[in-house]
């Protein structure tokens, strides 16, 4: 994800191919700027560009990488997009780790 200082702007992180499902196991938010008030510094990952269906969220305490294990994982159907919504004046690179699954597995 390209770092972005704008308030509540959703950026598409990835769109999975229509041929394969995806099992997300781990997320890393590498925070590079957290200059705003702490009450609005947050990142949310969702399957739409609004904050209504978040499956991961963090409130970073400073400029550091934050690693989140998703246990057994979160499965996504083929063609699903993942967006990152961020609060005011907080920017990060977002890394998603997991593996592809056959389309019928989700």
Helices and strands as residue ranges (DSSP letters): E 9-15, E 20-34, G 38-40, E 43-46, E 54-58, E 65-76, E 81-86, E 90-102, G 103-105
